[in-house]
């Protein structure tokens, strides 16, 4: 199994943020992870990437136990993420930000020329080819999101976790970003995405997992999950459910 969580739990000061969650991620899929605020989605991301260690349970990636290994080791193995609050090096250029990922990620390079060359190709892919020399702090929100994505891609991930990549974007930017996410998956990268834009995540994901108060309450095909009474009551609501298009 590509990624497997076995009864993973995480508590903070006695409060259970993730409550014995078991789930599998299939190589090559886009998995949507949804739920209300405080459901445990970001905590689950932090457990998969090693920013938090589970209180209980086991996490395996490509059949290797990664439950307690450090974040940088998981990065070397091919796990990368974006953050909801983007975190570039503000004083560095766009190209420098992405080049760093090629130096410290999986199959890292030691040549500055090669790092920058590969970084330029990634920036072309995400639509930032014209901004390579701009300082990261000067970018608009949509371009900061693209830079955050490019930095993650520069580590050459096998598994990419996207945390609210679409938040704050206008409708046309959301559609363009959805196309980009599909293109990334088509290169062989497995994706888990946390997203509050219900129509977007249901329109792009192969499967949906729903968390509520730390519990996994539903998983399956988008159409099936959208009709689940527990999901409608806990998160979607009847109006949101009615607005989801399956075309």
C-alpha positions as CSV (number, residue, x, y, z in Angstrom):
1,X,0.0,0.0,0.0
2,X,1.3,3.5,-0.9
3,X,0.3,5.3,2.3
4,X,-1.4,3.7,5.2
5,X,-2.6,5.0,8.5
6,X,-3.4,2.4,11.1
7,X,-5.5,3.6,14.1
8,X,-3.5,6.9,14.2
9,X,-4.4,9.2,17.1
10,X,-3.1,12.5,18.3
11,X,-4.0,14.4,21.4
12,X,-3.0,17.8,22.7
13,X,-3.4,18.4,26.4
14,X,-5.9,15.7,26.6
15,X,-8.0,16.9,23.6
16,X,-8.1,14.3,20.9
17,X,-7.5,16.1,17.6
18,X,-7.3,12.8,15.5
19,X,-9.2,9.9,16.9
20,X,-7.8,6.5,15.9
21,X,-8.1,7.1,12.1
22,X,-7.4,4.3,9.7
23,X,-7.2,5.1,6.0
24,X,-5.3,4.2,2.9
25,X,-4.1,6.4,0.0
26,X,-3.8,4.7,-3.4
27,X,-0.8,5.6,-5.6
28,X,-1.8,7.9,-8.4
29,X,-5.1,9.2,-7.0
30,X,-6.3,12.6,-5.9
31,X,-7.8,12.2,-2.5
32,X,-9.9,15.0,-1.1
33,X,-9.8,15.5,2.7
34,X,-12.7,17.6,4.0
35,X,-14.5,18.5,7.2
36,X,-15.5,21.5,9.3
37,X,-12.9,23.7,11.1
38,X,-11.3,21.8,13.9
39,X,-12.0,18.4,12.3
40,X,-8.3,17.4,12.4
41,X,-7.4,17.8,8.8
42,X,-4.2,19.9,9.3
43,X,-3.2,17.7,12.2
44,X,-3.5,14.7,10.0
45,X,-1.3,16.4,7.4
46,X,1.2,17.2,10.2
47,X,1.2,13.5,11.2
48,X,1.8,12.3,7.7
49,X,4.7,14.8,7.2
50,X,6.2,14.3,10.6
51,X,5.6,17.8,12.1
52,X,3.7,16.0,14.8
53,X,4.3,12.4,16.0
54,X,1.2,10.4,16.8
55,X,0.2,9.6,20.3
56,X,-0.8,6.1,19.1
57,X,-0.9,4.3,15.8
58,X,1.3,3.6,12.8
59,X,2.0,5.3,9.5
60,X,3.6,3.4,6.6
61,X,4.7,4.9,3.2
62,X,5.7,2.5,0.4
63,X,5.6,-0.3,3.0
64,X,8.2,1.5,5.2
65,X,7.2,2.5,8.8
66,X,7.6,6.3,9.0
67,X,5.7,6.8,12.2
68,X,8.6,8.4,14.1
69,X,11.0,9.6,11.5
70,X,11.9,13.3,11.1
71,X,10.2,15.6,8.5
72,X,13.3,16.0,6.4
73,X,13.7,12.2,6.1
74,X,10.1,12.0,4.9
75,X,10.9,14.7,2.4
76,X,13.9,12.6,1.1
77,X,11.5,9.7,0.8
78,X,9.2,11.7,-1.4
79,X,6.6,13.4,0.9
80,X,6.1,17.1,0.4
81,X,3.4,19.6,1.3
82,X,2.2,23.2,0.9
83,X,0.9,25.3,3.8
84,X,-2.3,27.2,4.1
85,X,-0.3,30.2,5.2
86,X,2.4,30.3,2.5
87,X,6.0,30.3,3.8
88,X,8.5,31.4,1.2
89,X,11.8,33.0,2.0
90,X,10.5,36.6,1.4
91,X,13.9,38.3,0.7
92,X,14.9,35.6,-1.9
93,X,13.9,35.6,-5.5
94,X,11.3,33.2,-6.8
95,X,14.0,31.2,-8.6
96,X,16.1,31.0,-5.4
97,X,13.1,29.8,-3.4
98,X,12.5,26.9,-5.7
99,X,16.2,26.1,-6.3
100,X,16.5,25.4,-2.5
101,X,13.9,22.6,-2.9
102,X,16.0,20.9,-5.5
103,X,19.1,21.1,-3.3
104,X,17.4,19.6,-0.2
105,X,14.6,17.4,-1.5
106,X,14.5,13.8,-2.9
107,X,17.2,13.0,-5.5
108,X,18.8,16.3,-4.6
109,X,21.3,18.1,-6.8
110,X,24.6,19.6,-5.8
111,X,25.1,21.9,-8.8
112,X,23.7,25.4,-8.6
113,X,23.3,25.4,-12.4
114,X,21.3,22.2,-12.4
115,X,19.2,23.3,-9.4
116,X,18.3,26.5,-11.2
117,X,17.7,24.8,-14.5
118,X,15.2,22.4,-13.0
119,X,13.7,25.2,-10.9
120,X,13.0,27.2,-14.0
121,X,11.2,24.2,-15.6
122,X,9.0,23.9,-12.5
123,X,8.3,27.6,-12.5
124,X,7.2,27.3,-16.1
125,X,4.8,24.6,-15.2
126,X,3.1,26.6,-12.5
127,X,2.9,29.8,-14.5
128,X,5.7,31.8,-12.8
129,X,8.3,31.8,-15.6
130,X,8.1,35.5,-16.0
131,X,8.7,36.2,-12.3
132,X,11.9,34.2,-11.6
133,X,13.9,37.3,-10.5
134,X,11.1,38.9,-8.4
135,X,11.4,38.8,-4.7
136,X,9.0,36.4,-3.1
137,X,7.5,39.1,-0.9
138,X,6.4,41.1,-3.9
139,X,4.1,38.4,-5.3
140,X,0.3,38.6,-5.4
141,X,-1.7,36.0,-3.4
142,X,-2.2,33.7,-6.4
143,X,1.4,33.9,-7.3
144,X,2.5,33.2,-3.7
145,X,0.3,30.1,-3.9
146,X,2.0,29.1,-7.1
147,X,5.4,29.6,-5.6
148,X,4.4,27.5,-2.6
149,X,3.4,24.7,-5.0
150,X,6.6,25.1,-7.0
151,X,8.7,24.8,-3.8
152,X,7.0,21.6,-2.9
153,X,7.4,20.2,-6.4
154,X,11.1,21.0,-6.4
155,X,11.6,18.3,-3.8
156,X,10.5,15.8,-6.4
157,X,7.6,14.3,-4.3
158,X,5.9,11.0,-4.8
159,X,3.1,12.2,-2.4
160,X,2.1,15.8,-2.4
161,X,-0.2,17.3,0.3
162,X,-2.0,20.5,-0.6
163,X,-3.4,22.5,2.3
164,X,-6.0,25.0,1.1
165,X,-4.2,25.7,-2.2
166,X,-7.4,27.2,-3.6
167,X,-8.3,29.5,-0.7
168,X,-8.6,33.2,-1.6
169,X,-8.5,32.6,-5.3
170,X,-11.1,34.0,-7.7
171,X,-13.2,31.6,-9.8
172,X,-11.0,31.7,-12.9
173,X,-7.9,31.2,-10.7
174,X,-9.5,28.2,-9.0
175,X,-10.3,26.6,-12.4
176,X,-6.7,27.1,-13.6
177,X,-5.4,25.7,-10.3
178,X,-7.6,22.6,-10.6
179,X,-6.2,22.0,-14.1
180,X,-2.7,22.3,-12.7
181,X,-3.5,19.8,-9.9
182,X,-4.7,17.3,-12.5
183,X,-1.6,17.9,-14.6
184,X,0.6,17.2,-11.6
185,X,-1.2,14.0,-10.8
186,X,-0.8,13.0,-14.5
187,X,3.0,13.2,-14.0
188,X,2.7,10.4,-11.5
189,X,2.4,12.3,-8.2
190,X,-0.2,11.2,-5.7
191,X,-2.1,14.1,-4.2
192,X,-4.0,14.6,-0.9
193,X,-5.8,17.9,-0.8
194,X,-7.5,19.7,2.1
195,X,-10.0,22.2,0.7
196,X,-13.0,24.1,1.9
197,X,-14.2,24.8,-1.6
198,X,-16.7,22.0,-1.8
199,X,-17.5,22.2,-5.5
200,X,-13.8,22.2,-6.4
201,X,-12.7,19.3,-4.3
202,X,-15.7,17.2,-5.3
203,X,-15.0,18.1,-8.9
204,X,-11.4,17.0,-8.9
205,X,-10.9,14.2,-6.4
206,X,-11.1,10.5,-7.2
207,X,-12.1,9.8,-3.6
208,X,-13.2,11.8,-0.6
209,X,-12.4,11.3,3.1
210,X,-14.4,13.2,5.7
211,X,-13.2,14.1,9.2
212,X,-15.4,15.5,12.0
213,X,-14.1,16.2,15.5
214,X,-11.1,14.0,14.8
215,X,-13.2,11.0,13.6
216,X,-13.2,9.6,10.1
217,X,-17.0,9.6,9.4
218,X,-17.1,8.8,5.7
219,X,-14.9,7.8,2.7
220,X,-15.5,6.9,-0.9
221,X,-16.4,8.2,-4.3
222,X,-17.4,11.9,-4.3
223,X,-21.0,11.1,-5.4
224,X,-21.4,8.6,-2.6
225,X,-19.9,10.8,0.1
226,X,-22.0,13.8,-1.0
227,X,-25.2,11.8,-0.3
228,X,-24.1,10.4,3.1
229,X,-26.4,11.8,5.7
230,X,-23.6,12.0,8.3
231,X,-21.6,14.2,5.9
232,X,-24.5,16.4,5.1
233,X,-25.3,17.0,8.7
234,X,-21.7,17.5,9.9
235,X,-20.3,19.6,7.1
236,X,-22.0,20.0,3.7
237,X,-25.5,21.0,4.8
238,X,-28.4,20.5,2.4
239,X,-27.8,23.7,0.5
240,X,-24.2,22.9,-0.3
241,X,-25.1,19.3,-1.2
242,X,-27.7,20.6,-3.7
243,X,-25.2,23.0,-5.3
244,X,-22.5,20.3,-6.1
245,X,-22.5,19.6,-9.8
246,X,-21.5,16.2,-11.2
247,X,-21.1,17.3,-14.8
